[in-house]
Structure formats: structure tokens, C-alpha cells
Amino acid sequence: GDVKVISVVDFTGIPGFVHGYARRKVAEADGRVQHLCDEAGAVGKRLGAHPAKHVDILIVDRDGGLRGRFEGQQQLGSALRLLDEVRSSRAER
């Protein structure tokens, strides 16, 4: 299987009456990234993400195991290397 990139869009702080508009804007994305709208911030909390402080990059394998946690642009290269490792280990199976 191929690797999926999922972006959790935290709606915390966005007034409820704007959620429909925000969902429509997210749906207009180019399709390479699957977006998950998190209206209450529950997904971020569960994963230990802090979207108000920085961008969290989590590498999760197909079985749901957390393989790596990275923060922001400065760690993007490390995240991509681990993603390639996870991708190649899945291909070997």
C-alpha cells in the first residue's frame, strides 16, 4: 500500500458558525493531502500536538503505531527520511 499524508485541521478558536465555510475551504485542497477537520481539538490533544505553538509532524504506520514525532520546518528532513524508511519496510512485506 501507498503512504497517505493526513493533515489534522484544528478548528479550536474558530467560531462554530464558520465551521461549514472552513470545511468547504478544506475540501478545495488539491487532493494530495487528506484533511481531517477536528472541531473540538480532540485529535490534537490525543496525539499530544500543539497547533497553536508549532506544526507537529507525526509518522504513524499502517497498524496505528507512532513511529516518530517531529516539530516544524527544521525537522521536516528527518520526518521525510523516517517516512521513506516506513514506506520501504512496508514494501518489503
Backbone bond lengths (Angstrom), bond angles and torsions (degrees), N, CA, C in turn:
res aa  C-N    CA-C-N  psi(-1)  N-CA   C-N-CA  omega(-1)  CA-C   N-CA-C  phi
1 G - - - 1.415 - - 1.506 113.58 -
2 D 1.284 114.17 154.68 1.454 121.90 179.75 1.526 109.81 -81.52
3 V 1.304 116.25 162.31 1.454 122.77 177.77 1.516 108.53 -87.02
4 K 1.325 116.70 139.39 1.459 121.16 176.79 1.518 108.44 -110.00
5 V 1.307 115.54 139.41 1.456 121.70 174.60 1.520 106.63 -104.49
6 I 1.324 115.05 122.62 1.458 120.78 -178.47 1.518 108.63 -120.43
7 S 1.305 115.76 129.05 1.459 122.14 177.32 1.520 108.04 -108.11
8 V 1.332 116.38 123.74 1.459 120.47 175.71 1.526 107.19 -89.22
9 V 1.323 115.21 119.62 1.462 121.57 -179.33 1.523 107.34 -98.29
10 D 1.314 115.77 108.97 1.466 122.21 -176.60 1.530 109.50 -81.50
11 F 1.322 116.27 117.60 1.461 121.61 179.84 1.526 112.27 -90.40
12 T 1.321 118.47 2.93 1.456 120.88 179.39 1.519 109.36 -56.28
13 G 1.301 116.05 129.84 1.460 120.53 -179.98 1.519 113.95 90.88
14 I 1.334 116.31 -9.66 1.469 120.37 176.33 1.532 106.83 -92.39
15 P 1.328 118.06 123.42 1.469 119.54 -179.32 1.539 111.82 -56.45
16 G 1.312 116.09 141.29 1.456 122.05 -177.27 1.513 114.58 -53.84
17 F 1.331 117.01 -35.50 1.463 119.32 -177.74 1.528 112.18 -68.80
18 V 1.329 118.86 -11.96 1.455 123.08 -179.81 1.537 111.35 -99.91
19 H 1.332 118.15 -7.68 1.469 121.25 -176.20 1.531 112.57 -57.70
20 G 1.313 118.04 -40.45 1.469 120.57 179.18 1.524 111.51 -60.59
21 Y 1.319 115.83 -45.41 1.466 120.58 177.89 1.527 110.27 -62.60
22 A 1.334 116.62 -44.58 1.466 120.84 -179.68 1.530 110.77 -62.07
23 R 1.321 117.13 -41.18 1.476 120.42 177.30 1.525 111.09 -61.47
24 R 1.326 117.32 -41.82 1.469 120.42 179.00 1.525 110.85 -63.53
25 K 1.319 117.57 -40.63 1.470 120.91 178.97 1.527 110.53 -65.51
26 V 1.317 117.57 -40.05 1.462 121.33 177.47 1.526 109.69 -63.58
27 A 1.327 116.91 -39.39 1.464 121.40 -179.02 1.525 112.05 -65.69
28 E 1.321 118.07 -20.37 1.465 121.84 179.18 1.530 112.62 -79.21
29 A 1.321 117.87 -3.36 1.469 121.29 -178.40 1.526 109.82 -58.91
30 D 1.315 116.67 162.74 1.468 122.08 -170.95 1.524 115.78 -70.66
31 G 1.311 119.24 -9.85 1.462 120.23 175.81 1.519 115.12 97.17
32 R 1.319 118.61 -13.88 1.466 119.76 178.53 1.522 111.25 -73.19
33 V 1.316 115.90 -26.00 1.460 122.09 179.54 1.518 107.84 -116.90
34 Q 1.326 115.82 131.15 1.458 120.46 176.43 1.529 106.86 -88.58
35 H 1.331 117.34 129.58 1.453 121.70 -177.29 1.523 110.79 -104.48
36 L 1.311 115.38 136.11 1.453 122.60 176.39 1.522 107.27 -116.18
37 C 1.326 116.55 114.73 1.461 120.74 -179.42 1.523 109.23 -83.49
38 D 1.311 115.51 124.80 1.464 122.82 -177.29 1.522 108.09 -113.62
39 E 1.331 116.57 92.83 1.456 121.26 -172.97 1.520 113.57 -67.59
40 A 1.323 118.06 -32.23 1.472 120.54 -176.07 1.529 113.03 -104.78
41 G 1.330 118.07 -0.87 1.456 120.44 -177.41 1.517 113.42 76.58
42 A 1.336 117.72 11.97 1.460 121.76 -175.70 1.528 112.97 -68.56
43 V 1.322 117.48 -37.25 1.468 120.32 -178.80 1.522 109.76 -65.82
44 G 1.315 116.30 -46.82 1.457 120.22 178.26 1.514 112.37 -59.21
45 K 1.324 116.46 -44.05 1.469 120.27 178.71 1.516 111.06 -61.64
46 R 1.324 115.95 -44.39 1.464 120.00 -178.16 1.528 111.42 -63.57
47 L 1.325 116.69 -35.02 1.466 120.90 -179.48 1.526 112.58 -88.72
48 G 1.322 117.03 -4.24 1.454 120.33 -178.69 1.512 113.34 74.97
49 A 1.314 116.80 24.69 1.463 121.71 -179.89 1.528 109.77 -84.22
50 H 1.326 115.84 153.26 1.461 122.01 -179.67 1.529 109.67 -131.24
51 P 1.345 116.72 74.07 1.466 119.92 -173.22 1.528 114.56 -63.17
52 A 1.310 118.54 -21.87 1.458 120.07 178.51 1.530 111.33 -75.54
53 K 1.336 117.03 -19.52 1.462 121.66 -176.98 1.522 113.13 -100.71
54 H 1.341 117.39 -39.24 1.463 121.70 -175.72 1.523 109.97 -166.66
55 V 1.315 115.48 172.48 1.461 121.34 176.15 1.529 107.67 -88.10
56 D 1.320 116.01 123.11 1.460 121.04 176.18 1.511 109.14 -94.18
57 I 1.328 116.87 135.94 1.464 122.25 176.43 1.526 106.03 -118.63
58 L 1.308 115.97 116.37 1.464 121.17 -179.80 1.517 108.67 -114.92
59 I 1.309 117.29 132.11 1.459 122.36 175.25 1.520 106.49 -102.96
60 V 1.326 115.52 115.18 1.461 122.66 -177.95 1.517 107.58 -119.12
61 D 1.340 116.96 130.10 1.461 118.77 -179.44 1.519 110.99 -81.21
62 R 1.307 115.82 174.82 1.462 121.84 -176.14 1.525 112.35 -59.02
63 D 1.331 116.36 -29.24 1.462 121.04 -178.97 1.525 112.86 -84.57
64 G 1.334 116.39 1.92 1.453 120.70 178.43 1.516 114.14 89.10
65 G 1.319 117.22 6.64 1.459 120.70 179.95 1.521 111.62 -81.82
66 L 1.311 116.55 132.82 1.459 121.23 177.83 1.519 108.42 -75.34
67 R 1.313 116.58 115.45 1.472 122.41 -176.86 1.519 112.57 -96.07
68 G 1.339 117.52 -23.50 1.451 120.03 179.95 1.505 112.25 -170.55
69 R 1.329 115.16 153.52 1.467 122.15 179.58 1.523 107.33 -132.53
70 F 1.321 115.98 129.35 1.451 122.20 -177.56 1.517 109.00 -135.62
71 E 1.330 116.29 155.68 1.459 120.66 -179.35 1.518 110.45 -126.28
72 G 1.313 115.58 120.37 1.447 122.19 168.76 1.513 117.49 72.02
73 Q 1.309 113.36 178.59 1.461 123.63 -176.71 1.521 112.19 -57.11
74 Q 1.325 118.10 -38.11 1.456 121.01 -175.98 1.526 112.49 -64.63
75 Q 1.321 118.53 -21.09 1.460 121.02 179.57 1.527 112.84 -108.24
76 L 1.314 117.27 8.30 1.459 121.26 -178.63 1.527 111.72 -60.21
77 G 1.314 118.37 -42.68 1.465 121.59 179.89 1.519 111.74 -58.71
78 S 1.323 117.18 -43.26 1.469 121.19 178.18 1.524 110.72 -64.89
79 A 1.327 116.31 -39.16 1.465 120.49 178.70 1.524 110.74 -64.01
80 L 1.324 116.93 -42.11 1.466 120.64 179.97 1.524 111.44 -66.75
81 R 1.338 117.83 -36.93 1.473 120.52 176.76 1.522 110.85 -63.13
82 L 1.344 116.45 -44.62 1.464 119.23 178.27 1.524 110.74 -65.37
83 L 1.309 117.17 -38.84 1.458 120.75 177.82 1.529 110.34 -59.21
84 D 1.326 117.16 -42.75 1.466 120.89 177.05 1.527 111.07 -62.79
85 E 1.337 117.14 -39.67 1.470 120.55 178.07 1.524 111.10 -63.07
86 V 1.334 116.13 -46.01 1.473 120.82 179.35 1.525 109.82 -62.69
87 R 1.317 115.94 -42.84 1.462 121.58 180.00 1.534 110.43 -61.81
88 S 1.322 118.35 -45.25 1.461 120.75 -178.20 1.527 111.82 -72.14
89 S 1.320 118.05 -32.80 1.474 119.41 177.93 1.524 110.71 -68.72
90 R 1.346 117.24 -32.70 1.471 120.97 176.72 1.529 109.85 -69.51
91 A 1.322 117.20 -35.17 1.473 121.20 -178.50 1.523 111.34 -69.25
92 E 1.333 116.83 -28.50 1.461 120.92 -178.29 1.516 111.97 -74.51
93 R 1.329 117.65 -19.30 1.475 120.64 -176.24 1.502 111.71 -77.19
